[in-house]
Amino acid sequence: MLCPMEQKKKKTLLVVSLIVLLLIADQAVKLCVKTHMTIGEAIPVFGKWFYIHFIENQGAAYGMELGGEYGKLILSLFRIAAVVAIGWYIRRLIRREAPTGVIVGVSLVLAGALGNIFDSAFYGLFFSESTFTEVAHFVPWGTGYASFLHGSVVDMLYFPLIEIDRMPDWMPIWGGEPFIFFGPTFNIADSYVTCGMLYLILFQYKFFK
């Protein structure tokens, strides 16, 4: 039987190891896509249902954006503040001896936020710009396509599970328009956040009562 102090150390090691492994997986995929594909290039993986589709965005998860240079900076600073708050919360959960499942769920959210922060903070410093005709390559530090916190987030996972050329005119919102489900292109870090939140809501909700 581990003493409370040893249990806390064990959970801290679990959190750090999990976050590091998740970040390595996220960044490995992004670096591979960034250095081998042009913007807009799509590689079919599972028929017409799953593509590796390289795009970049200036903003939030699933391709959503905040316009302008200041919008990008505000979003980056917000991400950093969120990471600090989540890190503090995980530390508090460990001290309170919260269930391991709760700590793992919140750690998933933290890993996802860190993954996208890394893109926006550093990719612009050591990558050339990705274009529709040229693949990005590494450049000397600080000579890349953007300044600190102004880089673009790499997205590549695209699941157009249902494609309809034209929705019935009587349909609200989408009437007369083409429809794709699931339309957004996202990355692995986005999926960490989504999976972590869903797990906490569906399986750990009693803790948060």
C-alpha positions in Angstrom: 0.0 0.0 0.0 1.5 3.3 -1.1 1.5 6.2 1.4 -0.3 9.4 0.3 3.0 11.1 -0.7 4.0 8.2 -2.9 0.6 8.1 -4.5 0.8 11.8 -5.4 4.3 11.3 -6.9 3.0 8.3 -8.9 0.1 10.4 -10.2 2.4 13.3 -11.0 4.7 11.0 -13.0 1.7 9.5 -14.8 0.5 13.0 -15.8 3.9 14.1 -17.0 4.5 10.9 -19.0 1.1 11.0 -20.6 1.4 14.6 -21.7 4.9 14.1 -23.1 3.8 11.0 -25.1 0.7 12.8 -26.4 2.7 15.8 -27.4 5.3 13.7 -29.2 2.6 11.9 -31.2 0.9 15.2 -32.1 4.1 16.9 -33.2 5.4 13.9 -35.1 2.3 13.9 -37.3 2.3 17.6 -37.8 6.0 17.8 -38.7 5.6 14.9 -41.2 2.6 16.7 -42.8 4.3 20.1 -42.8 7.5 18.8 -44.4 5.9 16.5 -47.0 2.7 18.1 -48.2 1.6 21.4 -49.8 -1.3 23.4 -48.6 -4.6 21.9 -49.8 -3.1 18.5 -50.7 -5.2 15.6 -49.7 -4.3 11.9 -49.4 -7.2 9.4 -49.2 -6.8 6.9 -46.4 -10.2 5.2 -46.2 -12.1 5.7 -49.4 -14.0 9.0 -49.5 -14.5 8.9 -45.7 -11.1 9.8 -44.4 -8.3 12.0 -45.8 -5.1 13.4 -44.7 -5.8 16.9 -45.8 -3.2 19.6 -45.1 -4.5 23.0 -44.1 -3.3 25.7 -41.7 -5.4 28.0 -39.6 -4.7 31.1 -37.5 -7.0 30.4 -34.7 -9.0 28.0 -32.6 -9.8 24.3 -32.9 -11.4 22.7 -36.0 -10.3 25.4 -38.3 -12.1 28.3 -36.6 -10.2 31.6 -36.7 -9.9 35.0 -35.1 -9.2 37.6 -37.7 -6.2 39.8 -38.0 -2.8 39.9 -36.3 -4.2 41.0 -33.0 -6.8 38.3 -33.1 -4.1 35.7 -33.5 -2.1 37.2 -30.6 -5.1 37.3 -28.3 -5.9 33.7 -29.0 -2.3 32.6 -28.4 -2.2 34.5 -25.1 -5.6 33.0 -24.1 -4.2 29.5 -24.9 -1.2 30.1 -22.7 -3.4 31.4 -19.8 -5.7 28.4 -20.2 -2.7 26.0 -20.1 -1.4 27.7 -16.9 -4.9 27.4 -15.3 -5.3 23.8 -16.3 -1.8 22.9 -15.1 -2.6 24.5 -11.7 -5.9 22.6 -11.6 -4.2 19.2 -12.3 -1.8 20.0 -9.4 -4.7 20.7 -7.2 -6.5 17.5 -8.2 -3.4 15.5 -7.4 -3.1 17.1 -3.9 -6.8 16.4 -3.3 -6.2 12.8 -4.3 -8.8 13.0 -7.0 -9.6 9.8 -9.0 -7.0 8.8 -11.6 -9.6 9.0 -14.3 -10.4 12.6 -13.6 -6.7 13.5 -13.7 -6.2 11.7 -17.0 -9.2 13.4 -18.5 -7.9 16.9 -17.6 -4.4 15.9 -18.7 -5.8 15.1 -22.2 -7.2 18.6 -22.4 -3.9 20.1 -21.3 -1.9 18.1 -23.8 -4.2 19.2 -26.6 -3.9 22.9 -25.7 -0.1 22.6 -25.4 0.1 20.9 -28.8 -1.6 23.8 -30.6 0.3 26.4 -28.6 3.6 24.9 -29.8 2.5 25.3 -33.5 1.5 29.0 -33.1 4.5 29.9 -30.9 7.4 28.2 -32.7 6.5 27.0 -36.2 6.8 30.5 -37.7 10.3 30.8 -36.3 11.9 27.7 -37.9 9.7 26.9 -40.9 9.4 28.5 -44.3 5.9 29.2 -45.4 3.7 26.3 -46.7 2.1 27.2 -50.0 -0.1 25.5 -52.6 2.9 24.7 -54.7 5.8 24.4 -52.2 6.5 22.2 -49.2 7.8 24.0 -46.1 11.3 23.3 -45.0 13.4 24.1 -41.9 15.2 27.5 -41.9 17.6 29.1 -39.4 15.9 30.0 -36.1 14.0 33.3 -36.3 14.0 33.6 -40.1 10.8 31.7 -40.7 7.4 32.9 -42.0 6.1 34.4 -38.8 7.1 35.9 -35.5 6.7 34.3 -32.0 3.1 33.4 -31.2 2.0 34.2 -34.8 2.6 30.9 -36.5 -0.2 28.8 -38.0 -1.7 25.6 -36.5 -1.3 22.5 -38.7 -4.5 20.6 -39.4 -4.8 17.3 -41.3 -7.6 15.0 -40.2 -10.7 15.3 -42.5 -13.7 13.0 -42.2 -16.4 13.8 -44.9 -18.5 10.9 -43.8 -21.7 12.2 -45.5 -21.6 14.4 -48.6 -24.9 15.8 -50.1 -24.6 18.0 -53.2 -27.8 20.0 -52.3 -30.0 20.0 -49.2 -33.7 20.3 -49.6 -34.8 24.0 -49.9 -37.2 23.6 -46.9 -34.3 22.7 -44.5 -33.4 25.5 -42.1 -29.8 26.8 -42.2 -28.6 24.4 -44.9 -31.5 24.6 -47.3 -30.3 24.6 -50.9 -26.7 24.4 -49.9 -24.2 21.5 -50.2 -23.7 19.7 -46.9 -20.8 17.7 -45.5 -20.7 15.8 -42.2 -18.1 16.0 -40.7 -16.8 19.1 -42.5 -14.0 20.6 -40.3 -10.4 19.6 -40.7 -8.7 19.2 -37.4 -5.5 17.8 -35.8 -4.6 15.2 -33.1 -4.3 17.9 -30.4 -7.9 19.0 -31.1 -9.0 15.4 -30.6 -7.2 15.2 -27.3 -9.3 18.2 -26.0 -12.5 16.7 -27.4 -11.9 13.2 -26.1 -10.8 14.5 -22.7 -13.9 16.7 -22.3 -16.3 14.0 -23.5 -14.7 11.5 -21.1 -15.0 13.8 -18.1 -18.7 14.7 -19.0 -19.8 11.1 -19.7 -17.8 9.1 -17.1 -16.5 11.5 -14.4 -19.5 13.8 -14.0 -20.1 12.6 -10.4 -16.8 14.0 -9.3 -17.7 17.5 -10.5 -21.0 17.6 -8.7 
